[in-house]
Amino acid sequence: MDITLIFKIAAVGILVSVVSQVLKHSGREEQAFLTTLAGLILVLLWIVPYISELFETIKSLFSL
């Protein structure tokens, strides 16, 4: 795993938290929730290939 992925995830987390707080204080809780959900989905899309690679490595390790 590359270190840039960790920095990308941290940047998305900071950006989503700031936008979410601004939206919550302006009375738009629904948009804040959708912003948080979009950030979560974005990060999951980045991580899924690494999880798949992990399972393939474990599968080949135990030769299943």
PDB file of N, H, CA, C and O in Angstrom:
ATOM      1  N   MET A   1       0.844  -1.175   0.000  1.00  0.00           N
ATOM      2  CA  MET A   1       0.000   0.000   0.000  1.00  0.00           C
ATOM      3  C   MET A   1       0.890   1.238   0.000  1.00  0.00           C
ATOM      4  O   MET A   1       1.887   1.313   0.718  1.00  0.00           O
ATOM      5  N   ASP A   2       0.508   2.180  -0.805  1.00  0.00           N
ATOM      6  H   ASP A   2      -0.302   2.119  -1.388  1.00  0.00           H
ATOM      7  CA  ASP A   2       1.292   3.393  -0.959  1.00  0.00           C
ATOM      8  C   ASP A   2       0.901   4.428   0.097  1.00  0.00           C
ATOM      9  O   ASP A   2      -0.251   4.492   0.527  1.00  0.00           O
ATOM     10  N   ILE A   3       1.870   5.227   0.499  1.00  0.00           N
ATOM     11  H   ILE A   3       2.806   5.176   0.150  1.00  0.00           H
ATOM     12  CA  ILE A   3       1.618   6.228   1.532  1.00  0.00           C
ATOM     13  C   ILE A   3       0.694   7.331   1.022  1.00  0.00           C
ATOM     14  O   ILE A   3       0.015   7.988   1.812  1.00  0.00           O
ATOM     15  N   THR A   4       0.664   7.537  -0.293  1.00  0.00           N
ATOM     16  H   THR A   4       1.215   7.004  -0.935  1.00  0.00           H
ATOM     17  CA  THR A   4      -0.207   8.577  -0.836  1.00  0.00           C
ATOM     18  C   THR A   4      -1.680   8.247  -0.621  1.00  0.00           C
ATOM     19  O   THR A   4      -2.504   9.151  -0.487  1.00  0.00           O
ATOM     20  N   LEU A   5      -2.017   6.964  -0.587  1.00  0.00           N
ATOM     21  H   LEU A   5      -1.347   6.229  -0.696  1.00  0.00           H
ATOM     22  CA  LEU A   5      -3.400   6.565  -0.316  1.00  0.00           C
ATOM     23  C   LEU A   5      -3.819   6.996   1.085  1.00  0.00           C
ATOM     24  O   LEU A   5      -4.947   7.443   1.290  1.00  0.00           O
ATOM     25  N   ILE A   6      -2.927   6.864   2.030  1.00  0.00           N
ATOM     26  H   ILE A   6      -2.010   6.501   1.863  1.00  0.00           H
ATOM     27  CA  ILE A   6      -3.226   7.278   3.408  1.00  0.00           C
ATOM     28  C   ILE A   6      -3.430   8.792   3.471  1.00  0.00           C
ATOM     29  O   ILE A   6      -4.320   9.274   4.172  1.00  0.00           O
ATOM     30  N   PHE A   7      -2.602   9.539   2.735  1.00  0.00           N
ATOM     31  H   PHE A   7      -1.879   9.148   2.166  1.00  0.00           H
ATOM     32  CA  PHE A   7      -2.772  10.994   2.704  1.00  0.00           C
ATOM     33  C   PHE A   7      -4.064  11.387   2.010  1.00  0.00           C
ATOM     34  O   PHE A   7      -4.714  12.347   2.422  1.00  0.00           O
ATOM     35  N   LYS A   8      -4.450  10.667   0.966  1.00  0.00           N
ATOM     36  H   LYS A   8      -3.923   9.887   0.631  1.00  0.00           H
ATOM     37  CA  LYS A   8      -5.717  10.946   0.282  1.00  0.00           C
ATOM     38  C   LYS A   8      -6.899  10.705   1.218  1.00  0.00           C
ATOM     39  O   LYS A   8      -7.829  11.510   1.275  1.00  0.00           O
ATOM     40  N   ILE A   9      -6.855   9.596   1.947  1.00  0.00           N
ATOM     41  H   ILE A   9      -6.099   8.943   1.901  1.00  0.00           H
ATOM     42  CA  ILE A   9      -7.937   9.278   2.881  1.00  0.00           C
ATOM     43  C   ILE A   9      -8.014  10.333   3.979  1.00  0.00           C
ATOM     44  O   ILE A   9      -9.107  10.744   4.368  1.00  0.00           O
ATOM     45  N   ALA A  10      -6.868  10.770   4.477  1.00  0.00           N
ATOM     46  H   ALA A  10      -5.980  10.436   4.160  1.00  0.00           H
ATOM     47  CA  ALA A  10      -6.855  11.805   5.513  1.00  0.00           C
ATOM     48  C   ALA A  10      -7.405  13.124   4.974  1.00  0.00           C
ATOM     49  O   ALA A  10      -8.150  13.818   5.665  1.00  0.00           O
ATOM     50  N   ALA A  11      -7.039  13.465   3.746  1.00  0.00           N
ATOM     51  H   ALA A  11      -6.433  12.900   3.185  1.00  0.00           H
ATOM     52  CA  ALA A  11      -7.527  14.713   3.149  1.00  0.00           C
ATOM     53  C   ALA A  11      -9.037  14.671   2.945  1.00  0.00           C
ATOM     54  O   ALA A  11      -9.729  15.658   3.197  1.00  0.00           O
ATOM     55  N   VAL A  12      -9.548  13.530   2.487  1.00  0.00           N
ATOM     56  H   VAL A  12      -8.986  12.728   2.282  1.00  0.00           H
ATOM     57  CA  VAL A  12     -10.994  13.400   2.308  1.00  0.00           C
ATOM     58  C   VAL A  12     -11.694  13.479   3.661  1.00  0.00           C
ATOM     59  O   VAL A  12     -12.745  14.109   3.777  1.00  0.00           O
ATOM     60  N   GLY A  13     -11.130  12.856   4.669  1.00  0.00           N
ATOM     61  H   GLY A  13     -10.276  12.344   4.575  1.00  0.00           H
ATOM     62  CA  GLY A  13     -11.721  12.906   6.007  1.00  0.00           C
ATOM     63  C   GLY A  13     -11.790  14.315   6.554  1.00  0.00           C
ATOM     64  O   GLY A  13     -12.807  14.713   7.121  1.00  0.00           O
ATOM     65  N   ILE A  14     -10.717  15.076   6.391  1.00  0.00           N
ATOM     66  H   ILE A  14      -9.891  14.753   5.930  1.00  0.00           H
ATOM     67  CA  ILE A  14     -10.704  16.464   6.882  1.00  0.00           C
ATOM     68  C   ILE A  14     -11.698  17.312   6.100  1.00  0.00           C
ATOM     69  O   ILE A  14     -12.450  18.090   6.687  1.00  0.00           O
ATOM     70  N   LEU A  15     -11.703  17.166   4.792  1.00  0.00           N
ATOM     71  H   LEU A  15     -11.092  16.534   4.315  1.00  0.00           H
ATOM     72  CA  LEU A  15     -12.606  17.952   3.950  1.00  0.00           C
ATOM     73  C   LEU A  15     -14.069  17.632   4.249  1.00  0.00           C
ATOM     74  O   LEU A  15     -14.898  18.536   4.358  1.00  0.00           O
ATOM     75  N   VAL A  16     -14.380  16.354   4.381  1.00  0.00           N
ATOM     76  H   VAL A  16     -13.707  15.620   4.293  1.00  0.00           H
ATOM     77  CA  VAL A  16     -15.758  15.954   4.668  1.00  0.00           C
ATOM     78  C   VAL A  16     -16.188  16.446   6.041  1.00  0.00           C
ATOM     79  O   VAL A  16     -17.322  16.895   6.203  1.00  0.00           O
ATOM     80  N   SER A  17     -15.319  16.372   7.019  1.00  0.00           N
ATOM     81  H   SER A  17     -14.397  16.008   6.887  1.00  0.00           H
ATOM     82  CA  SER A  17     -15.707  16.827   8.351  1.00  0.00           C
ATOM     83  C   SER A  17     -15.949  18.334   8.386  1.00  0.00           C
ATOM     84  O   SER A  17     -16.879  18.788   9.053  1.00  0.00           O
ATOM     85  N   VAL A  18     -15.139  19.110   7.687  1.00  0.00           N
ATOM     86  H   VAL A  18     -14.384  18.741   7.145  1.00  0.00           H
ATOM     87  CA  VAL A  18     -15.333  20.566   7.656  1.00  0.00           C
ATOM     88  C   VAL A  18     -16.633  20.909   6.943  1.00  0.00           C
ATOM     89  O   VAL A  18     -17.431  21.699   7.447  1.00  0.00           O
ATOM     90  N   VAL A  19     -16.850  20.315   5.769  1.00  0.00           N
ATOM     91  H   VAL A  19     -16.202  19.672   5.360  1.00  0.00           H
ATOM     92  CA  VAL A  19     -18.074  20.598   5.015  1.00  0.00           C
ATOM     93  C   VAL A  19     -19.302  20.151   5.800  1.00  0.00           C
ATOM     94  O   VAL A  19     -20.323  20.839   5.807  1.00  0.00           O
ATOM     95  N   SER A  20     -19.203  19.015   6.450  1.00  0.00           N
ATOM     96  H   SER A  20     -18.374  18.456   6.444  1.00  0.00           H
ATOM     97  CA  SER A  20     -20.326  18.510   7.227  1.00  0.00           C
ATOM     98  C   SER A  20     -20.665  19.440   8.387  1.00  0.00           C
ATOM     99  O   SER A  20     -21.838  19.707   8.649  1.00  0.00           O
ATOM    100  N   GLN A  21     -19.654  19.928   9.075  1.00  0.00           N
ATOM    101  H   GLN A  21     -18.701  19.711   8.863  1.00  0.00           H
ATOM    102  CA  GLN A  21     -19.904  20.844  10.189  1.00  0.00           C
ATOM    103  C   GLN A  21     -20.524  22.153   9.711  1.00  0.00           C
ATOM    104  O   GLN A  21     -21.424  22.687  10.359  1.00  0.00           O
ATOM    105  N   VAL A  22     -20.048  22.672   8.582  1.00  0.00           N
ATOM    106  H   VAL A  22     -19.316  22.239   8.056  1.00  0.00           H
ATOM    107  CA  VAL A  22     -20.615  23.908   8.036  1.00  0.00           C
ATOM    108  C   VAL A  22     -22.075  23.691   7.670  1.00  0.00           C
ATOM    109  O   VAL A  22     -22.922  24.538   7.955  1.00  0.00           O
ATOM    110  N   LEU A  23     -22.371  22.563   7.041  1.00  0.00           N
ATOM    111  H   LEU A  23     -21.683  21.875   6.809  1.00  0.00           H
ATOM    112  CA  LEU A  23     -23.748  22.280   6.654  1.00  0.00           C
ATOM    113  C   LEU A  23     -24.653  22.080   7.868  1.00  0.00           C
ATOM    114  O   LEU A  23     -25.800  22.527   7.871  1.00  0.00           O
ATOM    115  N   LYS A  24     -24.137  21.409   8.897  1.00  0.00           N
ATOM    116  H   LYS A  24     -23.205  21.045   8.894  1.00  0.00           H
ATOM    117  CA  LYS A  24     -24.945  21.201  10.101  1.00  0.00           C
ATOM    118  C   LYS A  24     -25.267  22.520  10.791  1.00  0.00           C
ATOM    119  O   LYS A  24     -26.390  22.717  11.254  1.00  0.00           O
ATOM    120  N   HIS A  25     -24.300  23.420  10.862  1.00  0.00           N
ATOM    121  H   HIS A  25     -23.388  23.260  10.486  1.00  0.00           H
ATOM    122  CA  HIS A  25     -24.533  24.703  11.538  1.00  0.00           C
ATOM    123  C   HIS A  25     -25.441  25.619  10.734  1.00  0.00           C
ATOM    124  O   HIS A  25     -26.037  26.545  11.284  1.00  0.00           O
ATOM    125  N   SER A  26     -25.551  25.363   9.430  1.00  0.00           N
ATOM    126  H   SER A  26     -25.067  24.611   8.984  1.00  0.00           H
ATOM    127  CA  SER A  26     -26.458  26.180   8.620  1.00  0.00           C
ATOM    128  C   SER A  26     -27.845  25.548   8.531  1.00  0.00           C
ATOM    129  O   SER A  26     -28.715  26.061   7.827  1.00  0.00           O
ATOM    130  N   GLY A  27     -28.055  24.441   9.240  1.00  0.00           N
ATOM    131  H   GLY A  27     -27.348  24.025   9.812  1.00  0.00           H
ATOM    132  CA  GLY A  27     -29.365  23.830   9.304  1.00  0.00           C
ATOM    133  C   GLY A  27     -29.675  22.860   8.187  1.00  0.00           C
ATOM    134  O   GLY A  27     -30.843  22.570   7.931  1.00  0.00           O
ATOM    135  N   ARG A  28     -28.679  22.362   7.531  1.00  0.00           N
ATOM    136  H   ARG A  28     -27.729  22.597   7.739  1.00  0.00           H
ATOM    137  CA  ARG A  28     -28.880  21.421   6.429  1.00  0.00           C
ATOM    138  C   ARG A  28     -28.304  20.055   6.810  1.00  0.00           C
ATOM    139  O   ARG A  28     -27.289  19.618   6.269  1.00  0.00           O
ATOM    140  N   GLU A  29     -28.960  19.411   7.728  1.00  0.00           N
ATOM    141  H   GLU A  29     -29.785  19.765   8.167  1.00  0.00           H
ATOM    142  CA  GLU A  29     -28.483  18.135   8.230  1.00  0.00           C
ATOM    143  C   GLU A  29     -28.515  17.044   7.163  1.00  0.00           C
ATOM    144  O   GLU A  29     -27.655  16.163   7.156  1.00  0.00           O
ATOM    145  N   GLU A  30     -29.495  17.092   6.263  1.00  0.00           N
ATOM    146  H   GLU A  30     -30.193  17.807   6.269  1.00  0.00           H
ATOM    147  CA  GLU A  30     -29.603  16.064   5.228  1.00  0.00           C
ATOM    148  C   GLU A  30     -28.415  16.119   4.268  1.00  0.00           C
ATOM    149  O   GLU A  30     -27.853  15.087   3.901  1.00  0.00           O
ATOM    150  N   GLN A  31     -28.041  17.337   3.868  1.00  0.00           N
ATOM    151  H   GLN A  31     -28.498  18.175   4.167  1.00  0.00           H
ATOM    152  CA  GLN A  31     -26.887  17.479   2.984  1.00  0.00           C
ATOM    153  C   GLN A  31     -25.593  17.097   3.692  1.00  0.00           C
ATOM    154  O   GLN A  31     -24.674  16.569   3.067  1.00  0.00           O
ATOM    155  N   ALA A  32     -25.521  17.362   4.986  1.00  0.00           N
ATOM    156  H   ALA A  32     -26.268  17.791   5.493  1.00  0.00           H
ATOM    157  CA  ALA A  32     -24.342  16.972   5.757  1.00  0.00           C
ATOM    158  C   ALA A  32     -24.217  15.452   5.796  1.00  0.00           C
ATOM    159  O   ALA A  32     -23.124  14.904   5.658  1.00  0.00           O
ATOM    160  N   PHE A  33     -25.346  14.785   5.984  1.00  0.00           N
ATOM    161  H   PHE A  33     -26.234  15.230   6.097  1.00  0.00           H
ATOM    162  CA  PHE A  33     -25.337  13.318   5.987  1.00  0.00           C
ATOM    163  C   PHE A  33     -24.922  12.779   4.626  1.00  0.00           C
ATOM    164  O   PHE A  33     -24.129  11.841   4.547  1.00  0.00           O
ATOM    165  N   LEU A  34     -25.448  13.360   3.560  1.00  0.00           N
ATOM    166  H   LEU A  34     -26.093  14.122   3.624  1.00  0.00           H
ATOM    167  CA  LEU A  34     -25.101  12.900   2.215  1.00  0.00           C
ATOM    168  C   LEU A  34     -23.635  13.167   1.886  1.00  0.00           C
ATOM    169  O   LEU A  34     -23.002  12.380   1.183  1.00  0.00           O
ATOM    170  N   THR A  35     -23.101  14.263   2.387  1.00  0.00           N
ATOM    171  H   THR A  35     -23.615  14.903   2.958  1.00  0.00           H
ATOM    172  CA  THR A  35     -21.681  14.553   2.190  1.00  0.00           C
ATOM    173  C   THR A  35     -20.817  13.513   2.889  1.00  0.00           C
ATOM    174  O   THR A  35     -19.832  13.033   2.327  1.00  0.00           O
ATOM    175  N   THR A  36     -21.186  13.172   4.105  1.00  0.00           N
ATOM    176  H   THR A  36     -21.986  13.561   4.562  1.00  0.00           H
ATOM    177  CA  THR A  36     -20.454  12.149   4.849  1.00  0.00           C
ATOM    178  C   THR A  36     -20.547  10.803   4.158  1.00  0.00           C
ATOM    179  O   THR A  36     -19.556  10.078   4.068  1.00  0.00           O
ATOM    180  N   LEU A  37     -21.720  10.469   3.675  1.00  0.00           N
ATOM    181  H   LEU A  37     -22.525  11.058   3.748  1.00  0.00           H
ATOM    182  CA  LEU A  37     -21.914   9.213   2.970  1.00  0.00           C
ATOM    183  C   LEU A  37     -21.104   9.166   1.674  1.00  0.00           C
ATOM    184  O   LEU A  37     -20.526   8.130   1.345  1.00  0.00           O
ATOM    185  N   ALA A  38     -21.057  10.266   0.945  1.00  0.00           N
ATOM    186  H   ALA A  38     -21.526  11.108   1.213  1.00  0.00           H
ATOM    187  CA  ALA A  38     -20.279  10.324  -0.292  1.00  0.00           C
ATOM    188  C   ALA A  38     -18.785  10.157  -0.010  1.00  0.00           C
ATOM    189  O   ALA A  38     -18.086   9.473  -0.759  1.00  0.00           O
ATOM    190  N   GLY A  39     -18.297  10.772   1.056  1.00  0.00           N
ATOM    191  H   GLY A  39     -18.864  11.327   1.664  1.00  0.00           H
ATOM    192  CA  GLY A  39     -16.894  10.608   1.439  1.00  0.00           C
ATOM    193  C   GLY A  39     -16.573   9.176   1.805  1.00  0.00           C
ATOM    194  O   GLY A  39     -15.515   8.661   1.440  1.00  0.00           O
ATOM    195  N   LEU A  40     -17.475   8.528   2.522  1.00  0.00           N
ATOM    196  H   LEU A  40     -18.334   8.947   2.818  1.00  0.00           H
ATOM    197  CA  LEU A  40     -17.283   7.138   2.906  1.00  0.00           C
ATOM    198  C   LEU A  40     -17.245   6.239   1.682  1.00  0.00           C
ATOM    199  O   LEU A  40     -16.393   5.355   1.584  1.00  0.00           O
ATOM    200  N   ILE A  41     -18.155   6.458   0.754  1.00  0.00           N
ATOM    201  H   ILE A  41     -18.847   7.176   0.833  1.00  0.00           H
ATOM    202  CA  ILE A  41     -18.195   5.635  -0.465  1.00  0.00           C
ATOM    203  C   ILE A  41     -16.935   5.847  -1.295  1.00  0.00           C
ATOM    204  O   ILE A  41     -16.397   4.890  -1.851  1.00  0.00           O
ATOM    205  N   LEU A  42     -16.457   7.084  -1.388  1.00  0.00           N
ATOM    206  H   LEU A  42     -16.894   7.861  -0.936  1.00  0.00           H
ATOM    207  CA  LEU A  42     -15.239   7.368  -2.130  1.00  0.00           C
ATOM    208  C   LEU A  42     -14.040   6.626  -1.549  1.00  0.00           C
ATOM    209  O   LEU A  42     -13.262   6.018  -2.284  1.00  0.00           O
ATOM    210  N   VAL A  43     -13.897   6.678  -0.242  1.00  0.00           N
ATOM    211  H   VAL A  43     -14.529   7.171   0.355  1.00  0.00           H
ATOM    212  CA  VAL A  43     -12.777   5.990   0.410  1.00  0.00           C
ATOM    213  C   VAL A  43     -12.905   4.475   0.257  1.00  0.00           C
ATOM    214  O   VAL A  43     -11.905   3.791   0.038  1.00  0.00           O
ATOM    215  N   LEU A  44     -14.116   3.948   0.369  1.00  0.00           N
ATOM    216  H   LEU A  44     -14.928   4.504   0.547  1.00  0.00           H
ATOM    217  CA  LEU A  44     -14.309   2.509   0.184  1.00  0.00           C
ATOM    218  C   LEU A  44     -13.949   2.070  -1.228  1.00  0.00           C
ATOM    219  O   LEU A  44     -13.388   0.991  -1.419  1.00  0.00           O
ATOM    220  N   LEU A  45     -14.263   2.892  -2.208  1.00  0.00           N
ATOM    221  H   LEU A  45     -14.718   3.768  -2.052  1.00  0.00           H
ATOM    222  CA  LEU A  45     -13.896   2.554  -3.584  1.00  0.00           C
ATOM    223  C   LEU A  45     -12.384   2.531  -3.770  1.00  0.00           C
ATOM    224  O   LEU A  45     -11.872   1.759  -4.581  1.00  0.00           O
ATOM    225  N   TRP A  46     -11.668   3.364  -3.033  1.00  0.00           N
ATOM    226  H   TRP A  46     -12.084   3.991  -2.374  1.00  0.00           H
ATOM    227  CA  TRP A  46     -10.213   3.344  -3.103  1.00  0.00           C
ATOM    228  C   TRP A  46      -9.632   2.120  -2.410  1.00  0.00           C
ATOM    229  O   TRP A  46      -8.597   1.607  -2.835  1.00  0.00           O
ATOM    230  N   ILE A  47     -10.280   1.644  -1.347  1.00  0.00           N
ATOM    231  H   ILE A  47     -11.121   2.061  -1.002  1.00  0.00           H
ATOM    232  CA  ILE A  47      -9.717   0.573  -0.522  1.00  0.00           C
ATOM    233  C   ILE A  47     -10.091  -0.824  -1.020  1.00  0.00           C
ATOM    234  O   ILE A  47      -9.363  -1.779  -0.751  1.00  0.00           O
ATOM    235  N   VAL A  48     -11.198  -0.966  -1.733  1.00  0.00           N
ATOM    236  H   VAL A  48     -11.789  -0.190  -1.952  1.00  0.00           H
ATOM    237  CA  VAL A  48     -11.674  -2.287  -2.151  1.00  0.00           C
ATOM    238  C   VAL A  48     -10.621  -3.095  -2.915  1.00  0.00           C
ATOM    239  O   VAL A  48     -10.491  -4.288  -2.641  1.00  0.00           O
ATOM    240  N   PRO A  49      -9.859  -2.519  -3.858  1.00  0.00           N
ATOM    241  CA  PRO A  49      -8.835  -3.336  -4.528  1.00  0.00           C
ATOM    242  C   PRO A  49      -7.770  -3.896  -3.582  1.00  0.00           C
ATOM    243  O   PRO A  49      -7.274  -5.004  -3.786  1.00  0.00           O
ATOM    244  N   TYR A  50      -7.426  -3.136  -2.562  1.00  0.00           N
ATOM    245  H   TYR A  50      -7.828  -2.236  -2.397  1.00  0.00           H
ATOM    246  CA  TYR A  50      -6.434  -3.612  -1.600  1.00  0.00           C
ATOM    247  C   TYR A  50      -6.999  -4.741  -0.740  1.00  0.00           C
ATOM    248  O   TYR A  50      -6.280  -5.681  -0.399  1.00  0.00           O
ATOM    249  N   ILE A  51      -8.269  -4.655  -0.393  1.00  0.00           N
ATOM    250  H   ILE A  51      -8.853  -3.892  -0.670  1.00  0.00           H
ATOM    251  CA  ILE A  51      -8.902  -5.728   0.374  1.00  0.00           C
ATOM    252  C   ILE A  51      -8.990  -6.994  -0.470  1.00  0.00           C
ATOM    253  O   ILE A  51      -8.758  -8.096   0.027  1.00  0.00           O
ATOM    254  N   SER A  52      -9.322  -6.834  -1.739  1.00  0.00           N
ATOM    255  H   SER A  52      -9.510  -5.939  -2.143  1.00  0.00           H
ATOM    256  CA  SER A  52      -9.378  -7.975  -2.642  1.00  0.00           C
ATOM    257  C   SER A  52      -8.003  -8.633  -2.773  1.00  0.00           C
ATOM    258  O   SER A  52      -7.886  -9.858  -2.757  1.00  0.00           O
ATOM    259  N   GLU A  53      -6.981  -7.816  -2.899  1.00  0.00           N
ATOM    260  H   GLU A  53      -7.076  -6.821  -2.912  1.00  0.00           H
ATOM    261  CA  GLU A  53      -5.614  -8.342  -2.986  1.00  0.00           C
ATOM    262  C   GLU A  53      -5.231  -9.072  -1.702  1.00  0.00           C
ATOM    263  O   GLU A  53      -4.554 -10.099  -1.754  1.00  0.00           O
ATOM    264  N   LEU A  54      -5.653  -8.556  -0.556  1.00  0.00           N
ATOM    265  H   LEU A  54      -6.203  -7.722  -0.514  1.00  0.00           H
ATOM    266  CA  LEU A  54      -5.377  -9.212   0.720  1.00  0.00           C
ATOM    267  C   LEU A  54      -6.009 -10.592   0.777  1.00  0.00           C
ATOM    268  O   LEU A  54      -5.369 -11.558   1.194  1.00  0.00           O
ATOM    269  N   PHE A  55      -7.287 -10.687   0.351  1.00  0.00           N
ATOM    270  H   PHE A  55      -7.806  -9.903   0.012  1.00  0.00           H
ATOM    271  CA  PHE A  55      -7.951 -11.987   0.374  1.00  0.00           C
ATOM    272  C   PHE A  55      -7.316 -12.971  -0.601  1.00  0.00           C
ATOM    273  O   PHE A  55      -7.232 -14.163  -0.307  1.00  0.00           O
ATOM    274  N   GLU A  56      -6.873 -12.492  -1.749  1.00  0.00           N
ATOM    275  H   GLU A  56      -6.941 -11.523  -1.989  1.00  0.00           H
ATOM    276  CA  GLU A  56      -6.189 -13.373  -2.704  1.00  0.00           C
ATOM    277  C   GLU A  56      -4.859 -13.867  -2.139  1.00  0.00           C
ATOM    278  O   GLU A  56      -4.483 -15.020  -2.348  1.00  0.00           O
ATOM    279  N   THR A  57      -4.157 -13.008  -1.433  1.00  0.00           N
ATOM    280  H   THR A  57      -4.461 -12.071  -1.263  1.00  0.00           H
ATOM    281  CA  THR A  57      -2.894 -13.406  -0.817  1.00  0.00           C
ATOM    282  C   THR A  57      -3.126 -14.443   0.272  1.00  0.00           C
ATOM    283  O   THR A  57      -2.390 -15.425   0.360  1.00  0.00           O
ATOM    284  N   ILE A  58      -4.142 -14.234   1.098  1.00  0.00           N
ATOM    285  H   ILE A  58      -4.740 -13.436   1.026  1.00  0.00           H
ATOM    286  CA  ILE A  58      -4.459 -15.200   2.147  1.00  0.00           C
ATOM    287  C   ILE A  58      -4.886 -16.525   1.529  1.00  0.00           C
ATOM    288  O   ILE A  58      -4.508 -17.592   2.013  1.00  0.00           O
ATOM    289  N   LYS A  59      -5.665 -16.456   0.467  1.00  0.00           N
ATOM    290  H   LYS A  59      -5.972 -15.590   0.074  1.00  0.00           H
ATOM    291  CA  LYS A  59      -6.119 -17.670  -0.211  1.00  0.00           C
ATOM    292  C   LYS A  59      -4.934 -18.445  -0.785  1.00  0.00           C
ATOM    293  O   LYS A  59      -4.887 -19.669  -0.664  1.00  0.00           O
ATOM    294  N   SER A  60      -3.983 -17.758  -1.403  1.00  0.00           N
ATOM    295  H   SER A  60      -4.021 -16.764  -1.501  1.00  0.00           H
ATOM    296  CA  SER A  60      -2.820 -18.457  -1.953  1.00  0.00           C
ATOM    297  C   SER A  60      -1.891 -18.945  -0.852  1.00  0.00           C
ATOM    298  O   SER A  60      -1.204 -19.952  -1.020  1.00  0.00           O
ATOM    299  N   LEU A  61      -1.866 -18.234   0.277  1.00  0.00           N
ATOM    300  H   LEU A  61      -2.424 -17.415   0.413  1.00  0.00           H
ATOM    301  CA  LEU A  61      -1.009 -18.650   1.398  1.00  0.00           C
ATOM    302  C   LEU A  61      -1.461 -19.983   1.966  1.00  0.00           C
ATOM    303  O   LEU A  61      -0.635 -20.849   2.257  1.00  0.00           O
ATOM    304  N   PHE A  62      -2.761 -20.152   2.125  1.00  0.00           N
ATOM    305  H   PHE A  62      -3.432 -19.449   1.889  1.00  0.00           H
ATOM    306  CA  PHE A  62      -3.295 -21.386   2.646  1.00  0.00           C
ATOM    307  C   PHE A  62      -3.664 -22.369   1.546  1.00  0.00           C
ATOM    308  O   PHE A  62      -4.186 -23.450   1.818  1.00  0.00           O
ATOM    309  N   SER A  63      -3.391 -21.990   0.301  1.00  0.00           N
ATOM    310  H   SER A  63      -2.967 -21.112   0.079  1.00  0.00           H
ATOM    311  CA  SER A  63      -3.655 -22.792  -0.911  1.00  0.00           C
ATOM    312  C   SER A  63      -5.058 -23.399  -0.886  1.00  0.00           C
ATOM    313  O   SER A  63      -5.227 -24.617  -0.946  1.00  0.00           O
ATOM    314  N   LEU A  64      -6.041 -22.537  -0.796  1.00  0.00           N
ATOM    315  H   LEU A  64      -5.904 -21.547  -0.747  1.00  0.00           H
ATOM    316  CA  LEU A  64      -7.438 -22.965  -0.797  1.00  0.00           C
ATOM    317  C   LEU A  64      -7.994 -22.894  -2.200  1.00  0.00           C
ATOM    318  O   LEU A  64      -9.163 -23.215  -2.417  1.00  0.00           O
TER     319      LEU A  64
END
